[in-house]
Amino acid sequence: METNRHIIHMDQDAFFVSVEVRKDPRLIGKPVIIGSPSDRGVVASCSYEARKFGVHSAMSSRMARMLCPHAVWIRGNMDEYSKASHEITAILKERVPLIEKASIDEHYIDMTGMDRFHGTLKYAHELRQKVITETGLPISFGLSVNKTVSKMATNECKPNGELNIEQPGVQPFLNPLSIRKIPGLGEKTFIKLSDMGIKRIHALTMVHPDYMKSILGKNGLWLLQKAKGIDNSPVIPYQEQKSIGTQCTFKADSIDVETINHLLTSMVMDLAFELRQKQKLCACLTVTIRYSTFEDVTKQATIPYTSLDSVLIKKTKELFREVYQKRILLRLVGVRLSNLVNGFEQIDLYTESEEQYSLCQALDKIRRRFGPQSIKLASGIDLNL
């Protein structure tokens, strides 16, 4: 199976920056940083011109300002980035047999078995050109025998590139690369292996599996397989219904809207915390109610990709006001977050108040230590419905 697979990894080039450049072409060729320039801010994305100065995603804004003082700072607009992401997904999903949306700006496509009808490399090239033509956004792709190698190929040919690594060329392609290039290899593991003199993938492949397991456990064996270009993980079909949710059946049917709003706040906070723990963002929110007559009514809305309590709570309450029209007793309410993708939200980039960012971080820290129910907003206290 390994040698017969044809996996395409498509990744937008500096996605957030590209969306801003599409909106304002005057930014072309300039060092652009998406994020809050305040000392407490972080870099969400940056142009390749800014990267030449050492700026990178997740870097503190203070350090980025020191490295590239003449950069153009843009706070960012998650609504626009989400819409652009949906544009790209729609184009790809319509034209390929199996697609996985791995994050807001990257997709895996399984073309295995389709090479008899299409030259896979030629089709991937045409698909990339289709995205560029219809959206005006740059995109790169890597094509290889599995998800790991195709992703590494994409990273090596960016920006605005294409790279095909066939089975005989997998190990020669991987060997000279830094172990840091292996997807999923964390900073602590990189330092540990580097201290042992293992800095290139070729050196890692020479380590005995028993020794890797002794120093890194099962993760060591996983890394060794990646270094040898082995990855049998499937491309997971992209489904809008992928979701998390919760519901509450009341002890007694209720018409107390204020109390139900308190309950919805609590439910959404729990779901948002779960999103962040799983490193996910959602782009769809659904509210369901059940009347005392057992009639279920549902209202759904597409939202910018987020995992932020305040955004989700506000939208949930809006949907509840829209869906609860009969003003008769309710016996159940439910909330569901769907259209999930992997990713972190730099909360302070997209809100007016940086206090929201600090609050969310502080709440999560307490929950991780003392449990999800250890702290809540006053508006989300359990009122025993």
C-alpha positions, 0 to 999 in steps of 0.5 A: 500500500505504501508504494502505490499511494498518491497523496497531495499536500496543498498548503497556502503560502503565508495564508493570512498575509496573502489574504491581506495582499489580495485586498491591498496589493500595495503590500506586495514585496513588503515585510508584513506581520499579522498580529498585535504589535503590543508587547503582549502580542504574538505573530500569527503570520508574516510575509516571506520578506519579514521571514528574511529578518528572522520573524516567524509565527508564534514569535513575540511581537516585541522580538519581531519589532526588534528584528524587523522594525520597518515591518507593516503590522496588520491586526488581522481579520479572522472573518476574511481568513475563514471565508477565504479558507472556505473558498479554497476548500470548495474548489478542491472538494468539488474536484477530488475523490478524497480530501482532508482539511488538516487546518485552516490553510492546508489540505491532504488529497488522496489520488490513489488509484486515479492515476489510471485516469489522470496523471496525478502530477499533471492533475495536481498542477492543474488543481493548484492553478485553478485555486490561484486563478479563482481565488487570487491566493498563492498555494504550493503542493507536495506529491508523494507516497504518504502524508508525511513526505508530501507535507515535507515536500510542500514545505521545501518547495514553498513559496509558490512551488510544486514538488513530486517525490516518488518512492525511489526518491523518498529517502534521498530527499529526506536524508539531508534535511534537519530533523526539525523538518519532521512534522510533529517533532517538538522543540524539546525532542529536537534539543535532546536529539541534537545534544546526542549529535543527531541533527540530520534525518539520515543520522536518525535513520541509523539509530536502533529502534530499541535505543529510540524507544529507550530514550523517547518511548513510543514517540521514538519509534514513531519518529524513526518511522517518519525519518524512514518515510513510513506513514500509513495514516489515512487521508480522513474525509473532510466532513462539515458534520465533524463536531463536539456538542452538549445538551441539557434536559431540565429537571422541570420544563422552564420558560425562564429565559435569563436562567437558560442564557446562564446555562448556555454560557456555561455549556459554551465555555465547556465546549470552547475549553475542549476545543482549545485542549484539542487544538481545534477551531470551529466554523459552525455553531448550532443551537437546538431547543425542545419544547414541552410538546417534544417538538425540536427546533434547530438554528445554525450559523456559519462563523469565522474560525474561532475557539474563543469563549466570548465570540461563541457565547455571543453567537449562541445567545443570538441563535437562541433568541432566533430559535425560541419563538413560541414562548412556551415551556422548554424541556431541553437546550443543546449546543453543537460546534462543527466544521472543526479544523486543527489550529490555534487562535491568537485571540488578541489578534481579532478582538478589540480588547487584549484583556479577553486574551489574558482572561481566556489564558488564565481560565484555561490554566486554572481548568487544566490544573483543577478541572474543567468545572473549577472556574466559570464566568458569573454569567455561566454559573450552574443554576440547577435547571 
